Amino acid sequence: MNNIQGDCPTHSPVRDALTFAILTRIALFIMVWVSLRAVPRLGLYPVQLPDNFLPGHPFLDGWARWDASHYIAVARYGYGDPASPSPDGGIGFFPLYPLMMRAVAKLTGQTDSNGGLAVIGIAISIACFLAATALLAKLASEALPCKDARFAVLLFASAPFAFFYTAAYTESLFVLEVIATIWFARKEQWWKAAIVAALASATRLVGLAVIGGVVYAAWRAGKRLPNLIGLAAVGASGFIAFMFYLWARFDNPTAYFDTQAKWGGWREHVWYYVKLFLTRPREALQGDPRHLIIIGNVALGLIALALVPVIIRRLDTATAGISVLLIVGQFLITWVSLGRYLMPAIGIYFAAALVTTQTTRFYWLRETILAISLITMTALAILYAHGFWVV
């Protein structure tokens, strides 16, 4: 791929991207710290696990809420331990991220400390986020003109739910895997792309969409069926290994799906909200405040869907294939957590940059988008830190 430089400055786009990422995260940490110092956090929801791991350290405590409890439980107890607070012994969560937490905890002597594991989870997320930002900056500088590349990276780091990149969640690890997979696929290093996709499929179920995009790109590049089958097998190996582990340990290869089903399926996560928004719009706006988060999720999902034609027409096959699978698949499956599930579809940021190319008439558009995103991200980060349901 040729590097599209245009009017790029001589200094490094990676340096600029990392500077922005670091400064915004410092600001987020300060805002969350001040808010927790000033206002007590909310009480636990009925299904929420205790998640106050660092009560004496409000600068960090607000970044390990909600699902962080499950990852900490898996990192500490493994799968199936009766002492684990996570339902069914944590089986409803994929293994790679908690395994990384556990590996670091063994090196630092924190395996039996929930607070120590929480700090490790946050540290892993920050490290993966910075690595993802640097790699995305390099990728964007190859794929887009300079100003478009810069805007795409800024939008990636300031998207409304991008605060999850510094929480003890899988978001940063998964987005790094997606970007690395695209990086290798664009260079037609197919087996490297498949190996990274395997890590993605050991991080989240939707990691299977990542290898789907790689296989599509390889097919478009002229690879034959035996190679495509091999790529698919390698890319899905993380998921397959987890299913075999569940089969060997619990005699149930579908145990993950059984546990996830207890938290609701398509009827609860999509159809319920379709009916709510169409038949009871006033209740959606003025009733349970959590419905406002779903409205925001759906709005972001519709924007992403609207960008799909641009992604398909103007981006390379790997970026387009992976991004479209993530966008369409997630939108159809669930509207709960959709905002953060869309973040790894980096084609969204590239397409948004192409659509909003600066013109005389709309010179303020990009600045407005970034300002709204930053304000929304800060507000959601504070709500998350206080235990509100923004997940």
C-alpha positions in Angstrom: 0.0 0.0 0.0 1.3 3.4 -0.9 1.6 6.1 1.8 -0.8 8.9 1.2 1.0 12.0 2.6 -0.7 15.0 1.0 0.1 18.0 3.1 1.3 16.0 6.2 3.7 17.8 8.5 7.2 16.4 8.9 6.6 15.2 12.5 5.3 11.8 13.2 1.5 11.1 13.1 2.2 8.4 15.7 3.6 11.0 18.1 0.6 13.3 17.6 -1.8 10.5 18.1 -0.2 9.3 21.3 0.0 12.8 22.6 -3.7 13.3 22.1 -4.5 9.8 23.6 -2.4 10.4 26.7 -3.6 13.9 27.3 -7.3 13.0 27.0 -6.8 10.0 29.3 -5.1 12.1 31.9 -8.1 14.5 31.7 -10.5 11.6 32.0 -8.8 10.2 35.1 -8.8 13.7 36.7 -12.5 14.2 36.0 -13.4 10.8 37.3 -11.3 11.3 40.4 -12.9 14.7 41.2 -16.4 13.3 40.6 -15.8 10.4 43.0 -14.3 12.7 45.6 -17.3 15.0 45.4 -20.3 12.7 44.9 -20.8 9.2 46.3 -21.1 6.4 43.8 -24.5 4.8 43.2 -25.7 1.6 44.9 -25.4 -1.8 43.2 -28.0 -2.8 40.7 -29.7 -6.2 41.4 -27.6 -8.2 38.9 -24.4 -6.2 39.5 -21.4 -7.9 41.2 -19.6 -5.9 43.9 -17.1 -3.7 42.1 -15.5 -1.4 44.7 -12.0 -2.8 44.5 -9.9 0.3 45.2 -12.0 2.4 47.6 -9.0 4.1 49.0 -7.8 5.1 45.6 -10.6 7.0 43.7 -8.1 7.9 40.9 -8.2 4.2 39.9 -11.3 2.8 41.5 -13.8 4.2 39.0 -12.1 2.3 36.1 -13.0 -1.2 37.4 -16.8 -1.4 37.4 -19.4 -3.8 36.1 -17.9 -6.6 33.9 -14.5 -5.9 35.4 -15.7 -7.9 38.4 -16.2 -10.9 36.2 -12.8 -10.6 34.6 -11.2 -10.2 38.0 -13.1 -13.3 39.2 -11.9 -15.4 36.3 -8.3 -14.1 36.7 -8.3 -15.0 40.4 -10.4 -18.3 40.5 -10.3 -19.6 37.0 -13.5 -21.2 35.6 -16.0 -23.1 37.6 -14.6 -22.5 41.1 -17.5 -22.3 43.6 -15.8 -19.4 45.3 -16.0 -17.3 42.2 -18.7 -14.6 42.5 -19.3 -14.7 38.7 -22.3 -16.7 37.6 -21.4 -20.3 36.7 -17.9 -19.7 37.8 -17.2 -17.1 35.1 -17.9 -19.3 32.1 -19.8 -16.5 30.4 -16.5 -14.6 29.7 -13.8 -15.4 27.2 -10.4 -16.3 28.5 -7.6 -14.3 26.9 -7.9 -11.0 28.8 -8.3 -12.6 32.3 -5.4 -15.0 31.5 -3.2 -12.0 30.7 -4.3 -10.4 34.0 -3.5 -13.7 35.9 0.0 -14.0 34.2 0.9 -10.5 35.3 -0.5 -11.1 38.8 1.7 -14.2 39.2 4.8 -12.1 38.3 3.8 -9.4 40.8 2.4 -11.6 43.6 -1.2 -10.2 43.2 -3.1 -13.4 42.3 -5.2 -13.3 45.5 -5.8 -9.6 45.5 -8.9 -8.2 43.8 -7.5 -4.7 44.1 -4.2 -5.8 42.6 -6.0 -7.6 39.7 -8.1 -4.5 39.1 -5.0 -2.4 38.7 -3.4 -5.0 36.5 -6.5 -5.0 34.3 -6.5 -1.2 34.0 -2.8 -1.2 33.2 -3.2 -3.9 30.4 -6.0 -1.9 28.9 -4.0 1.4 28.9 -1.0 -0.4 27.3 -3.2 -2.0 24.6 -5.0 1.3 23.9 -1.7 3.2 23.4 -0.4 0.4 21.2 -3.6 0.4 19.2 -3.5 4.2 18.8 0.0 4.1 17.5 -0.7 1.3 15.0 -4.0 3.0 13.9 -2.1 6.2 13.3 0.3 4.3 11.0 -2.5 2.5 9.3 -4.5 5.7 8.7 -1.5 7.5 7.3 -1.2 4.8 4.7 -4.9 4.6 3.9 -6.0 8.3 4.0 -4.8 11.8 3.1 -3.1 13.5 6.0 -6.0 15.6 7.4 -8.4 12.7 7.1 -6.0 10.3 8.8 -5.6 12.8 11.7 -9.3 13.2 12.1 -9.9 9.4 12.0 -7.4 8.8 14.8 -8.8 11.7 17.0 -12.3 10.3 16.6 -11.1 6.8 17.5 -9.6 8.1 20.8 -12.6 10.4 21.6 -15.6 8.4 20.5 -18.5 8.5 23.1 -17.7 5.1 24.6 -13.9 5.3 24.1 -13.5 5.7 27.8 -13.7 1.9 28.0 -10.2 1.8 26.5 -8.9 2.6 29.9 -11.3 0.5 32.0 -10.6 -3.1 33.1 -12.5 -4.4 30.0 -11.5 -6.3 26.9 -12.1 -3.2 24.6 -8.5 -2.1 24.3 -7.1 -5.7 23.8 -9.8 -6.5 21.2 -9.4 -3.3 19.2 -5.6 -3.8 19.1 -6.2 -7.3 17.7 -8.5 -5.9 15.1 -6.2 -3.2 14.0 -3.2 -5.6 13.9 -5.2 -8.1 11.9 -6.1 -5.4 9.3 -2.5 -4.2 9.2 -1.2 -7.7 8.2 -4.1 -8.4 5.9 -3.5 -5.1 4.0 0.1 -6.2 3.4 -1.2 -9.7 2.3 0.5 -11.4 5.2 -2.5 -13.7 5.6 -1.2 -16.2 8.1 0.0 -13.5 10.5 -3.4 -11.9 10.1 -5.1 -15.2 10.9 -2.9 -15.8 14.0 -3.9 -12.4 15.4 -7.5 -13.1 14.5 -7.2 -16.3 16.6 -6.3 -14.1 19.6 -9.3 -12.0 18.9 -11.5 -15.1 18.8 -10.1 -16.0 22.2 -11.0 -12.5 23.5 -14.6 -12.2 22.4 -17.1 -14.3 20.5 -17.4 -11.6 17.8 -13.7 -12.2 17.1 -15.0 -14.8 14.6 -16.1 -11.8 12.5 -12.5 -10.7 12.4 -11.3 -13.9 10.7 -14.4 -13.7 8.5 -13.1 -10.4 7.2 -9.6 -11.8 6.6 -11.0 -14.8 4.6 -13.1 -12.4 2.5 -10.1 -10.2 1.8 -7.9 -13.2 1.0 -10.6 -14.5 -1.4 -10.7 -11.1 -3.1 -6.9 -11.2 -3.4 -7.2 -14.5 -5.3 -6.4 -17.1 -2.6 -7.7 -20.6 -3.3 -10.1 -22.6 -1.3 -7.6 -24.7 0.6 -5.8 -21.6 1.8 -9.1 -20.0 2.7 -10.1 -23.0 4.8 -6.7 -23.0 6.5 -7.0 -19.3 7.3 -10.5 -19.8 8.7 -9.3 -22.7 10.9 -6.4 -20.8 12.3 -8.4 -17.6 12.9 -11.2 -19.5 14.7 -8.8 -21.6 16.8 -9.1 -19.3 19.9 -12.8 -19.8 20.0 -12.5 -23.5 19.2 -9.9 -24.0 22.0 -12.2 -22.4 24.5 -15.1 -24.6 23.5 -12.9 -27.7 23.8 -11.8 -26.6 27.2 -15.4 -26.2 28.3 -16.1 -29.6 26.9 -13.2 -31.3 28.7 -13.7 -29.4 32.0 -17.5 -29.3 32.3 -18.6 -31.8 29.7 -20.5 -29.0 27.9 -18.9 -27.3 24.9 -21.8 -24.8 24.8 -21.5 -23.8 28.5 -20.5 -20.2 27.5 -23.7 -19.8 25.5 -25.8 -21.3 28.3 -24.5 -18.8 30.8 -24.9 -15.9 28.4 -28.5 -16.9 27.8 -29.3 -16.2 31.4 -28.6 -12.5 30.8 -31.1 -12.4 28.0 -31.1 -12.9 24.3 -32.3 -11.1 21.2 -35.9 -10.5 22.5 -34.5 -8.7 25.5 -31.7 -6.9 23.8 -33.3 -5.8 20.6 -37.0 -6.6 20.2 -38.0 -5.2 23.6 -36.5 -1.8 22.6 -38.0 -1.8 19.2 -41.4 -2.1 20.7 -40.6 0.4 23.4 -39.4 3.1 21.0 -42.3 2.5 18.5 -45.2 2.2 20.9 -44.1 4.0 24.1 -41.6 6.7 23.0 -42.5 9.0 26.0 -41.6 6.2 28.4 -38.3 5.7 26.5 -37.4 9.3 27.0 -38.8 10.0 30.5 -38.9 6.6 32.1 -36.0 4.4 33.1 -32.8 6.5 32.5 -31.0 3.5 31.2 -33.2 3.7 28.1 -31.3 6.9 27.2 -28.1 4.8 26.9 -29.9 2.4 24.5 -31.1 5.4 22.5 -27.5 6.6 22.3 -26.4 3.1 21.3 -29.0 2.9 18.5 -28.1 6.4 17.3 -24.5 5.4 17.0 -25.5 2.1 15.3 -27.6 4.0 12.7 -24.7 6.3 12.0 -22.4 3.3 11.5 -24.9 1.6 9.2 -25.2 4.8 7.2 -21.4 4.8 6.7 -21.3 1.2 5.5 -21.6 2.1 1.7 -18.7 4.5 2.1 -16.7 1.8 3.9 -17.4 -0.7 1.2 -16.7 1.6 -1.7 -13.6 3.5 -0.5 -11.7 1.3 1.9 -9.5 -1.8 1.3 -11.2 -5.2 1.5 -9.7 -6.1 4.9 -10.8 -2.9 6.7 -14.2 -3.0 4.9 -14.9 -6.7 5.4 -14.1 -6.7 9.1 -15.8 -3.4 9.8 -19.0 -4.3 8.0 -19.2 -7.7 9.7 -18.8 -6.0 13.1 -21.2 -3.2 12.4 -24.1 -5.2 10.9 -23.6 -8.3 13.1 -23.6 -6.3 16.4 -26.5 -4.1 15.4 -28.7 -7.1 14.5 -27.7 -9.1 17.6 -27.9 -6.6 20.4 -28.6 -2.9 21.2 -27.3 -3.4 24.7 -23.6 -2.3 24.9 -23.8 -1.6 21.2 -21.9 1.7 21.5 -18.8 0.0 22.8 -19.2 -3.0 20.6 -19.0 -0.8 17.5 -15.7 0.8 18.5 -13.4 -1.9 16.9 -15.0 -1.3 13.5 -12.3 1.2 12.5 -13.8 1.6 9.1 -16.3 3.9 10.9 -13.6 6.4 11.7 -12.0 6.2 8.2 -15.4 6.6 6.5 -16.4 9.5 8.8 -13.1 11.2 7.9 -13.8 10.8 4.2 -17.4 12.0 4.5 -16.5 15.1 6.5 -13.6 16.2 4.4 -13.2 19.8 5.2 -15.0 22.3 2.9 -15.4 26.0 3.0 -19.1 25.6 3.8 -18.7 23.1 6.7 -15.2 24.0 8.0 -16.6 23.6 11.6 -18.1 20.2 11.2 -15.1 18.1 12.4 -14.4 20.3 15.3 -18.0 20.1 16.4 -18.0 16.3 16.1 -14.9 16.0 18.2 -16.2 18.4 20.8 -19.5 16.5 21.2 -17.6 13.2 21.3 -15.2 14.4 24.0 -18.0 15.9 26.1 -20.1 12.7 25.8 -17.2 10.5 26.5 -16.4 12.4 29.7 -20.0 12.3 30.9 -20.3 8.6 30.2 -16.9 7.9 32.0 -18.2 9.7 35.1 -21.5 7.8 35.0 -19.6 4.5 34.6 -17.3 5.3 37.5 -20.3 6.0 39.7 -21.8 2.7 38.8 -24.5 3.9 36.5 -25.6 1.4 33.8 -23.8 2.6 30.7 -22.4 -0.8 29.8 
